[in-house]
Protein backbone atom coordinates (compact mmCIF):
# COMPACT_ATOMS: atom_id res chain seq x y z
CA UNK A 1 0.00 0.00 0.00
CA UNK A 2 1.35 3.40 -0.89
CA UNK A 3 1.38 6.31 1.56
CA UNK A 4 -1.18 8.12 -0.60
CA UNK A 5 -3.53 5.12 -0.51
CA UNK A 6 -3.06 4.75 3.23
CA UNK A 7 -3.93 8.42 3.79
CA UNK A 8 -7.05 8.12 1.61
CA UNK A 9 -8.25 5.26 3.80
CA UNK A 10 -7.74 7.12 7.08
CA UNK A 11 -10.14 5.60 9.62
CA UNK A 12 -12.89 4.65 7.17
CA UNK A 13 -14.43 1.19 7.16
CA UNK A 14 -15.22 -0.88 4.04
CA UNK A 15 -18.62 0.83 3.71
CA UNK A 16 -16.71 4.05 3.00
CA UNK A 17 -13.41 2.95 1.44
CA UNK A 18 -11.95 -0.01 -0.42
CA UNK A 19 -8.46 -0.48 -1.87
CA UNK A 20 -8.24 0.84 -5.44
CA UNK A 21 -6.89 -2.49 -6.74
CA UNK A 22 -9.86 -4.81 -7.21
CA UNK A 23 -7.51 -7.78 -6.83
CA UNK A 24 -6.96 -6.75 -3.19
CA UNK A 25 -10.65 -6.79 -2.22
CA UNK A 26 -10.89 -10.25 -0.66
CA UNK A 27 -7.57 -9.98 1.18
CA UNK A 28 -8.55 -6.57 2.56
CA UNK A 29 -11.97 -7.81 3.72
CA UNK A 30 -10.50 -10.91 5.36
CA UNK A 31 -7.87 -8.83 7.18
CA UNK A 32 -10.44 -6.21 8.22
CA UNK A 33 -12.82 -8.83 9.59
CA UNK A 34 -10.07 -10.78 11.39
CA UNK A 35 -8.89 -7.59 13.10
CA UNK A 36 -12.43 -6.71 14.22
CA UNK A 37 -12.95 -10.20 15.60
CA UNK A 38 -9.52 -10.45 17.26
CA UNK A 39 -10.06 -7.27 19.24
CA UNK A 40 -13.85 -7.72 19.69
CA UNK A 41 -14.48 -4.36 18.02
CA UNK A 42 -18.09 -3.35 17.42
CA UNK A 43 -19.50 -3.14 13.90
CA UNK A 44 -22.32 -0.82 12.86
CA UNK A 45 -25.07 -1.85 10.43
CA UNK A 46 -23.62 -0.04 7.40
CA UNK A 47 -20.24 -1.68 7.92
CA UNK A 48 -21.79 -5.14 8.31
CA UNK A 49 -23.96 -4.68 5.21
CA UNK A 50 -20.99 -3.50 3.15
CA UNK A 51 -18.82 -6.40 4.31
CA UNK A 52 -21.47 -8.97 3.41
CA UNK A 53 -22.12 -7.42 -0.01
CA UNK A 54 -18.48 -6.86 -0.90
CA UNK A 55 -17.50 -10.36 0.25
CA UNK A 56 -19.92 -12.18 -2.06
CA UNK A 57 -17.20 -12.91 -4.65
CA UNK A 58 -14.85 -14.07 -1.87
CA UNK A 59 -16.60 -17.37 -1.18
CA UNK A 60 -13.29 -19.27 -0.99
CA UNK A 61 -11.77 -16.86 1.53
CA UNK A 62 -11.46 -17.90 5.16
CA UNK A 63 -11.18 -15.52 8.11
CA UNK A 64 -8.74 -16.88 10.67
CA UNK A 65 -7.99 -15.06 13.92
CA UNK A 66 -7.05 -15.50 17.55
CA UNK A 67 -8.74 -13.45 20.21
CA UNK A 68 -6.50 -10.89 21.84
CA UNK A 69 -5.28 -11.75 25.34
Backbone as CSV, one residue per row, in Angstrom:
resi,resn,N_x,N_y,N_z,CA_x,CA_y,CA_z,C_x,C_y,C_z
1,UNK,0.846,-1.164,0.000,0.000,0.000,0.000,0.895,1.231,0.000
2,UNK,0.564,2.180,-0.849,1.346,3.404,-0.894,0.911,4.344,0.220
3,UNK,1.729,5.321,0.526,1.383,6.305,1.557,0.126,7.069,1.155
4,UNK,0.002,7.385,-0.120,-1.181,8.121,-0.604,-2.443,7.286,-0.392
5,UNK,-2.381,6.003,-0.715,-3.533,5.124,-0.514,-3.857,5.002,0.959
6,UNK,-2.846,4.856,1.793,-3.062,4.749,3.230,-3.729,6.008,3.778
7,UNK,-3.307,7.170,3.342,-3.930,8.420,3.788,-5.376,8.517,3.329
8,UNK,-5.677,8.036,2.122,-7.046,8.125,1.612,-7.986,7.236,2.418
9,UNK,-7.439,6.155,2.983,-8.254,5.259,3.795,-8.586,5.892,5.139
10,UNK,-7.595,6.508,5.748,-7.738,7.120,7.082,-8.385,6.118,8.031
11,UNK,-9.480,6.499,8.672,-10.138,5.603,9.623,-11.491,5.135,9.089
12,UNK,-11.626,5.067,7.774,-12.892,4.651,7.170,-12.986,3.138,7.086
13,UNK,-14.212,2.629,7.261,-14.434,1.195,7.161,-14.784,0.824,5.717
14,UNK,-14.946,-0.465,5.413,-15.219,-0.881,4.038,-16.508,-0.303,3.442
15,UNK,-17.422,0.177,4.249,-18.619,0.830,3.714,-18.254,2.164,3.070
16,UNK,-17.113,2.723,3.467,-16.711,4.055,2.999,-15.464,4.046,2.134
17,UNK,-14.663,2.985,2.202,-13.406,2.950,1.444,-13.000,1.518,1.167
18,UNK,-12.525,1.282,-0.043,-11.951,-0.007,-0.416,-10.660,0.263,-1.162
19,UNK,-9.715,-0.678,-1.147,-8.462,-0.475,-1.873,-8.753,-0.271,-3.370
20,UNK,-7.984,0.582,-4.022,-8.238,0.840,-5.438,-8.003,-0.374,-6.333
21,UNK,-7.153,-1.292,-5.937,-6.888,-2.494,-6.741,-7.966,-3.536,-6.435
22,UNK,-8.779,-3.839,-7.413,-9.858,-4.808,-7.214,-9.316,-6.172,-6.779
23,UNK,-8.116,-6.499,-7.198,-7.507,-7.781,-6.832,-7.220,-7.876,-5.323
24,UNK,-7.243,-6.760,-4.626,-6.962,-6.745,-3.185,-8.224,-6.832,-2.331
25,UNK,-9.385,-6.846,-2.959,-10.647,-6.791,-2.223,-10.781,-7.893,-1.184
26,UNK,-10.658,-9.144,-1.586,-10.885,-10.252,-0.656,-9.864,-10.256,0.484
27,UNK,-8.605,-10.021,0.146,-7.567,-9.979,1.183,-7.869,-8.873,2.187
28,UNK,-8.244,-7.704,1.684,-8.554,-6.574,2.559,-9.734,-6.908,3.481
29,UNK,-10.791,-7.489,2.917,-11.975,-7.811,3.716,-11.679,-8.880,4.758
30,UNK,-10.886,-9.871,4.402,-10.504,-10.915,5.363,-9.685,-10.294,6.499
31,UNK,-8.709,-9.470,6.151,-7.870,-8.830,7.176,-8.693,-7.905,8.063
32,UNK,-9.585,-7.143,7.464,-10.438,-6.206,8.218,-11.292,-6.984,9.217
33,UNK,-11.930,-8.041,8.742,-12.818,-8.830,9.595,-12.040,-9.536,10.703
34,UNK,-10.886,-10.103,10.375,-10.072,-10.778,11.388,-9.641,-9.811,12.489
35,UNK,-9.292,-8.602,12.112,-8.892,-7.594,13.102,-10.062,-7.233,14.008
36,UNK,-11.242,-7.042,13.412,-12.427,-6.707,14.218,-12.737,-7.830,15.206
37,UNK,-12.656,-9.066,14.734,-12.952,-10.202,15.598,-11.880,-10.388,16.673
38,UNK,-10.613,-10.266,16.302,-9.523,-10.448,17.262,-9.669,-9.516,18.450
39,UNK,-9.997,-8.267,18.185,-10.061,-7.265,19.244,-11.485,-7.017,19.731
40,UNK,-12.446,-7.838,19.289,-13.853,-7.716,19.692,-14.373,-6.293,19.491
41,UNK,-14.060,-5.722,18.326,-14.482,-4.360,18.016,-15.912,-4.363,17.491
42,UNK,-16.710,-3.395,17.890,-18.094,-3.351,17.417,-18.163,-3.026,15.921
43,UNK,-19.281,-3.391,15.316,-19.498,-3.136,13.903,-20.900,-2.547,13.739
44,UNK,-20.992,-1.393,13.062,-22.316,-0.817,12.859,-23.003,-1.483,11.658
45,UNK,-24.290,-1.191,11.473,-25.067,-1.851,10.432,-24.548,-1.578,9.023
46,UNK,-24.110,-0.347,8.748,-23.624,-0.039,7.395,-22.330,-0.798,7.104
47,UNK,-21.478,-0.930,8.094,-20.236,-1.681,7.918,-20.537,-3.159,7.674
48,UNK,-21.434,-3.728,8.459,-21.794,-5.139,8.309,-22.416,-5.394,6.933
49,UNK,-23.325,-4.532,6.513,-23.965,-4.684,5.209,-22.937,-4.611,4.090
50,UNK,-22.038,-3.644,4.168,-20.993,-3.496,3.146,-20.092,-4.721,3.109
51,UNK,-19.685,-5.219,4.263,-18.821,-6.399,4.311,-19.498,-7.610,3.652
52,UNK,-20.754,-7.818,3.982,-21.468,-8.965,3.407,-21.622,-8.834,1.895
53,UNK,-21.946,-7.639,1.425,-22.124,-7.424,-0.014,-20.796,-7.521,-0.761
54,UNK,-19.783,-6.866,-0.231,-18.482,-6.858,-0.898,-17.825,-8.236,-0.885
55,UNK,-18.144,-9.051,0.116,-17.503,-10.360,0.254,-18.159,-11.454,-0.586
56,UNK,-19.249,-11.153,-1.255,-19.918,-12.184,-2.057,-18.981,-12.902,-3.022
57,UNK,-18.099,-12.195,-3.749,-17.198,-12.910,-4.652,-16.017,-13.597,-3.941
58,UNK,-15.971,-13.519,-2.637,-14.848,-14.071,-1.870,-15.228,-15.374,-1.172
59,UNK,-16.063,-16.162,-1.807,-16.595,-17.372,-1.176,-15.509,-18.344,-0.711
60,UNK,-14.361,-18.353,-1.371,-13.285,-19.272,-0.993,-12.377,-18.715,0.098
61,UNK,-12.621,-17.486,0.508,-11.775,-16.856,1.532,-12.193,-17.319,2.920
62,UNK,-11.208,-17.464,3.786,-11.461,-17.896,5.161,-10.865,-16.866,6.108
63,UNK,-11.657,-16.463,7.098,-11.175,-15.521,8.109,-10.648,-16.329,9.285
64,UNK,-9.358,-16.209,9.539,-8.737,-16.880,10.673,-8.214,-15.830,11.643
65,UNK,-8.445,-16.031,12.924,-7.992,-15.064,13.923,-7.881,-15.730,15.283
66,UNK,-7.121,-15.117,16.148,-7.049,-15.501,17.548,-7.531,-14.311,18.360
67,UNK,-8.295,-14.558,19.379,-8.737,-13.446,20.205,-7.555,-12.866,20.960
68,UNK,-7.590,-11.571,21.140,-6.505,-10.888,21.843,-6.526,-11.294,23.313
69,UNK,-5.352,-11.342,23.917,-5.282,-11.746,25.337,-5.945,-10.744,26.255
